């Protein structure tokens, strides 16, 4: 995530991120990313408008969903049960993006264990979004992206950062 965000320009479209981390780590993680990225990074809050140049990290205690309010997209937090053994769940976020943003979205699944996010990313693709699953060669754990590829999501290797560094983007 760090390598990808560091490559994003300050005026990039708004980004929402769900990572499997505990509540005590999501805020500090957002603060750390904010200090090293051109985009403004924060832990997502209920009702917060998703703006260009901003990144919204799911709180470790809630699912992050994207909702539409007229022409605006906003963050919605859900305190429901764990999905795929995770809260926050990537599938929950991706499904909301598939439903509310459709073909105007780009979905990316990076290295991780298990299969959370695979079905939601496939739903995004089926709704016209461009989707990317990190390739096996550059993944530390290919469970999440591998599960997405098995469902028909394309895997890609992308160079991220300077010479000799690669990762999913």
DAQUI-V688171 format. One line per field, one symbol per residue. ss: DSSP state (A for helix, B for strand, O for the rest). psi: psi as a letter, one per 40 degrees, with the letter a starting at -180 (. if undefined). Layout:
ss = ???
psi = ???
This chain:
ss = OAAAAAAOOOOOOOBBBOOOOOAAAAAAAAAAAAAAOOOBBBBOOOOOBOOOOBBBBOOOOOBBBBBBBOOBBBBBBBOOOOBOOBOOOAAAAAAAAAAAOAAAOBBBBOOOOOOOOAAAAAAAAAOOOBBBBBOOOOOOOOAAAAAAAAOOOOBBOBBOOOOOOBBOO
psi = ddddddehideiiihhhhigiideddddddddddeeidihhihiihehhhiieihhhhieeiihihihgbeihihhhhfaiihfeihihddddddddddddbeeihhhhiiiiaehddddddddddeeihihhiiddeidheddddddddeehhhihhhhaahehiai.
